[in-house]
Amino acid sequence: MAAANPAYGQYVEGEIARLGEHHPIVRTQYLLRTVAGGGRFLDAEQVAMLLGEHPPEDGPSPRRAGPGAYVAGLDVAGEDEEDPSGEAVRVNPRRDSTVLTVAYAAQTRVGERVLEPRFEVVRQYAWRGDRHRQLYPQILALVSERWRCRSVVVDATGVGGGLAAFLGAALGPSVVLPYRYTAASKSQLAYDFLAAVNGGRFKLHAESADPVANNLNSLRRELLRQCEAAEYAMRAHQVMSFFVPEHRGHDDLLDAAALVVQAQPLGVLRTATGRRRGTIDR
């Protein structure tokens, strides 16, 4: 078809450049290959593509002189119950953490016409077992005062709804985007994250040589471990789910990273990379 219609051929080339040859839409619609019903979400090559060379940051860097902005993804975990004495919180090691991932987003050109955001993760924070009422002022201070985030995408599913609502009330709907997980919206997270990874537009900071940055480096390694452990399942109408099997650990850092890609801080209307859009409340 490309030989008979050069314009279509250029379009396909642009989509392959934007989404990457590994992307399920490219493989099925343009390369006419079959996609397995399940398996590894990211293969070894894709995990390697996550590795960036930029350093981690502790706040907005003066080297960021361009027109980009800081954005964040917040994956919200459930709360552990207080013990009867009220003096401590029982932390369940099997429970996911609440994770805040901060990235610097800037426009990058893909092909001749398409502009897409490129995300450079600069910091990750994780809290396990903390009460949401205790987390709220910490997270608010981080995204509004320390990082001055232009866009914050918050997991608003179930228990996350309250934290998303409080952040939205404080920062406004133009900054906070509540994201509710459904089969369709989780599928959109998968497709959009794959497109960013395959296109080299999602990069994780390099390890820090600072001896006091052990926690920062451990979170980086844990995200990579979750990416290596993650699997996907393909359902009808190309609806995809992704997850880390329970026996292999958590997927909280991976979910927060995927939420970052939903941020639209620069007024870029990104092209849908799946068949169905996610459920984002504005």
C-alpha positions as CSV (number, residue, x, y, z in Angstrom):
1,M,0.0,0.0,0.0
2,A,2.9,2.3,0.7
3,A,4.2,1.9,-2.8
4,A,0.8,2.9,-4.2
5,N,0.3,5.7,-1.7
6,P,3.5,7.6,-0.8
7,A,1.6,9.8,1.7
8,Y,0.4,6.7,3.6
9,G,4.0,5.3,3.5
10,Q,5.2,8.5,5.1
11,Y,2.5,8.3,7.7
12,V,3.4,4.7,8.6
13,E,7.1,5.6,8.8
14,G,6.2,8.5,11.2
15,E,4.1,6.2,13.4
16,I,6.9,3.6,13.6
17,A,9.3,6.3,14.6
18,R,6.9,7.7,17.2
19,L,5.7,4.4,18.7
20,G,8.7,2.1,18.0
21,E,8.7,-1.3,16.2
22,H,8.0,-3.1,19.5
23,H,4.7,-1.3,20.0
24,P,1.7,-3.7,19.6
25,I,-0.2,-1.2,17.3
26,V,2.8,-1.1,15.0
27,R,3.3,-4.8,15.0
28,T,-0.3,-5.7,14.3
29,Q,-1.6,-2.8,12.1
30,Y,1.5,-1.8,10.1
31,L,3.9,-4.8,10.2
32,L,1.1,-7.3,10.1
33,R,2.6,-9.5,12.8
34,T,0.8,-11.3,15.5
35,V,1.1,-10.3,19.2
36,A,1.1,-13.0,21.9
37,G,-1.7,-12.9,24.4
38,G,0.7,-12.4,27.2
39,G,4.4,-12.4,28.3
40,R,6.9,-9.8,29.3
41,F,5.7,-6.2,29.3
42,L,9.2,-4.9,28.6
43,D,11.9,-7.0,27.1
44,A,15.6,-6.6,27.9
45,E,16.2,-4.1,25.1
46,Q,13.3,-2.0,26.2
47,V,14.5,-2.0,29.8
48,A,17.9,-0.9,28.6
49,M,16.3,2.0,26.7
50,L,15.0,3.4,30.1
51,L,18.6,4.1,31.2
52,G,19.3,7.8,30.9
53,E,22.5,9.7,31.4
54,H,21.1,12.8,33.2
55,P,21.8,13.1,36.9
56,P,19.1,13.0,39.6
57,E,17.9,16.3,41.0
58,D,16.8,17.5,44.4
59,G,14.8,20.4,43.0
60,P,14.5,22.5,39.8
61,S,17.9,22.6,38.1
62,P,19.4,25.8,36.6
63,R,20.6,23.7,33.7
64,R,16.9,23.3,32.6
65,A,16.9,26.5,30.6
66,G,14.5,25.4,27.9
67,P,10.7,25.7,27.6
68,G,10.0,22.5,29.5
69,A,8.4,21.9,32.9
70,Y,8.4,19.5,35.8
71,V,5.6,17.0,36.0
72,A,4.7,14.2,38.4
73,G,2.9,10.9,38.6
74,L,1.4,9.7,41.9
75,D,0.4,6.1,42.5
76,V,-1.6,5.8,45.7
77,A,-1.5,2.8,47.9
78,G,-3.9,1.8,50.6
79,E,-3.3,2.7,54.3
80,D,-2.3,0.3,57.0
81,E,-4.4,0.3,60.1
82,E,-3.2,1.9,63.3
83,D,-2.4,-0.5,66.2
84,P,-4.6,-0.4,69.2
85,S,-2.2,1.8,71.2
86,G,-2.2,4.4,68.5
87,E,1.5,4.8,68.9
88,A,2.7,3.2,65.6
89,V,1.5,2.0,62.2
90,R,1.8,-1.6,61.3
91,V,3.6,-1.7,57.9
92,N,2.7,-4.6,55.7
93,P,5.7,-5.5,53.6
94,R,3.4,-7.0,50.9
95,R,1.5,-3.7,50.5
96,D,2.5,-1.4,47.6
97,S,3.9,2.0,48.5
98,T,2.5,5.4,47.6
99,V,5.0,6.6,45.0
100,L,5.6,10.1,43.6
101,T,7.7,10.2,40.4
102,V,9.0,13.6,39.2
103,A,10.2,14.1,35.7
104,Y,11.2,17.0,33.5
105,A,9.2,17.2,30.3
106,A,10.1,18.9,27.1
107,Q,8.9,18.8,23.6
108,T,10.8,16.7,21.1
109,R,10.2,16.3,17.4
110,V,9.3,12.9,16.0
111,G,9.5,12.8,12.3
112,E,8.9,16.0,10.3
113,R,5.6,17.2,11.9
114,V,4.8,15.4,15.2
115,L,5.8,16.9,18.5
116,E,5.8,14.6,21.5
117,P,6.9,15.2,25.1
118,R,10.1,13.6,26.3
119,F,10.3,12.7,30.0
120,E,13.4,12.6,32.1
121,V,12.8,11.2,35.6
122,V,14.8,13.1,38.1
123,R,13.4,11.9,41.5
124,Q,11.3,9.3,43.1
125,Y,9.7,9.2,46.5
126,A,8.0,6.3,48.2
127,W,6.0,5.9,51.5
128,R,4.7,2.6,52.7
129,G,2.0,2.4,55.3
130,D,1.7,6.2,55.9
131,R,-1.7,7.6,56.5
132,H,-3.0,9.7,53.7
133,R,-3.7,12.6,56.0
134,Q,0.0,12.6,56.8
135,L,1.1,12.2,53.2
136,Y,-1.1,15.0,51.8
137,P,1.0,18.0,53.2
138,Q,4.2,16.3,52.3
139,I,3.2,15.6,48.7
140,L,1.6,19.0,48.3
141,A,4.8,20.7,49.4
142,L,6.9,18.6,47.0
143,V,4.8,19.2,43.9
144,S,3.9,22.8,44.5
145,E,6.8,24.3,46.5
146,R,9.9,22.2,45.8
147,W,9.3,21.1,42.2
148,R,6.6,23.6,41.0
149,C,5.1,20.9,38.9
150,R,3.0,22.1,35.9
151,S,1.1,18.8,35.8
152,V,0.4,16.1,38.4
153,V,-1.4,12.9,37.3
154,V,-2.9,11.2,40.4
155,D,-4.2,7.6,40.7
156,A,-7.8,8.4,41.8
157,T,-9.0,4.9,42.0
158,G,-10.7,3.8,45.2
159,V,-8.7,5.1,48.2
160,G,-6.7,7.4,45.9
161,G,-9.8,9.5,45.2
162,G,-9.6,11.4,48.5
163,L,-5.9,12.3,48.0
164,A,-6.5,13.3,44.4
165,A,-9.5,15.5,45.5
166,F,-7.5,17.3,48.1
167,L,-4.5,18.0,45.8
168,G,-7.0,19.1,43.1
169,A,-8.6,21.5,45.5
170,A,-5.2,23.0,46.5
171,L,-3.6,23.2,43.0
172,G,-6.6,23.4,40.6
173,P,-7.8,21.3,37.8
174,S,-5.3,22.7,35.3
175,V,-2.5,21.1,37.4
176,V,-4.0,18.0,39.0
177,L,-5.4,15.3,36.6
178,P,-7.2,12.5,38.5
179,Y,-6.8,9.2,36.7
180,R,-9.2,6.4,37.4
181,Y,-8.1,2.9,36.6
182,T,-10.5,0.9,34.4
183,A,-9.8,-1.8,31.9
184,A,-9.6,0.9,29.1
185,S,-7.6,3.4,31.1
186,K,-5.1,0.9,32.3
187,S,-4.7,-0.2,28.7
188,Q,-4.0,3.4,27.7
189,L,-1.3,3.6,30.3
190,A,0.3,0.5,28.8
191,Y,0.2,1.8,25.2
192,D,1.4,5.3,26.0
193,F,4.2,4.1,28.3
194,L,5.3,1.6,25.6
195,A,5.3,4.4,23.0
196,A,7.4,6.7,25.2
197,V,9.9,3.9,26.0
198,N,10.2,2.6,22.4
199,G,10.7,6.1,21.1
200,G,13.4,6.9,23.6
201,R,11.2,9.5,25.2
202,F,11.2,8.2,28.8
203,K,14.5,8.1,30.6
204,L,15.4,7.3,34.2
205,H,18.2,9.3,35.8
206,A,21.6,7.8,36.2
207,E,22.8,6.4,39.6
208,S,24.0,9.0,42.0
209,A,27.6,8.9,43.2
210,D,26.6,10.7,46.3
211,P,27.1,8.3,49.3
212,V,24.0,9.7,51.0
213,A,21.8,8.9,48.0
214,N,21.3,5.2,48.9
215,N,17.5,5.5,49.0
216,L,17.4,7.4,45.7
217,N,19.6,4.7,44.0
218,S,17.6,1.8,45.6
219,L,14.3,3.2,44.2
220,R,15.9,3.5,40.8
221,R,17.0,-0.1,40.9
222,E,13.6,-1.2,42.2
223,L,11.8,0.5,39.3
224,L,14.1,-1.3,36.8
225,R,13.4,-4.6,38.7
226,Q,9.7,-4.0,38.4
227,C,10.0,-3.3,34.7
228,E,11.9,-6.6,34.2
229,A,9.3,-8.5,36.2
230,A,6.2,-6.9,34.7
231,E,3.9,-9.0,32.4
232,Y,1.1,-8.1,30.1
233,A,-2.2,-9.7,29.1
234,M,-4.0,-8.9,25.8
235,R,-7.8,-9.1,25.8
236,A,-10.5,-8.5,23.2
237,H,-10.3,-5.3,21.1
238,Q,-6.5,-5.0,21.9
239,V,-7.2,-4.0,25.5
240,M,-4.0,-4.6,27.4
241,S,-3.3,-4.9,31.1
242,F,0.1,-4.9,32.7
243,F,1.2,-6.0,36.2
244,V,3.9,-7.5,38.3
245,P,2.8,-11.0,39.4
246,E,2.3,-11.0,43.2
247,H,5.0,-13.6,43.8
248,R,7.5,-11.3,42.1
249,G,6.8,-8.2,44.2
250,H,5.3,-4.8,43.6
251,D,4.3,-2.6,40.6
252,D,3.9,0.7,42.4
253,L,7.0,2.4,41.0
254,L,6.1,1.1,37.5
255,D,2.5,2.5,37.8
256,A,3.8,5.9,38.9
257,A,6.2,6.0,36.0
258,A,3.4,5.2,33.6
259,L,1.2,7.9,35.1
260,V,4.0,10.5,34.4
261,V,3.5,9.9,30.6
262,Q,-0.1,11.0,30.9
263,A,1.0,14.5,31.9
264,Q,0.5,17.2,29.3
265,P,2.3,20.2,30.6
266,L,3.2,21.9,27.4
267,G,-0.1,22.1,25.6
268,V,0.8,19.1,23.4
269,L,-2.3,17.1,22.3
270,R,-0.7,13.7,22.1
271,T,-2.0,11.3,19.5
272,A,-3.7,8.3,21.0
273,T,-1.5,5.2,20.9
274,G,-4.2,2.6,21.7
275,R,-7.7,2.0,20.5
276,R,-9.4,3.5,23.6
277,R,-8.6,6.5,25.6
278,G,-8.2,6.4,29.4
279,T,-10.6,7.9,31.9
280,I,-9.1,11.2,32.9
281,D,-11.3,13.6,35.0
282,R,-10.5,17.2,34.4
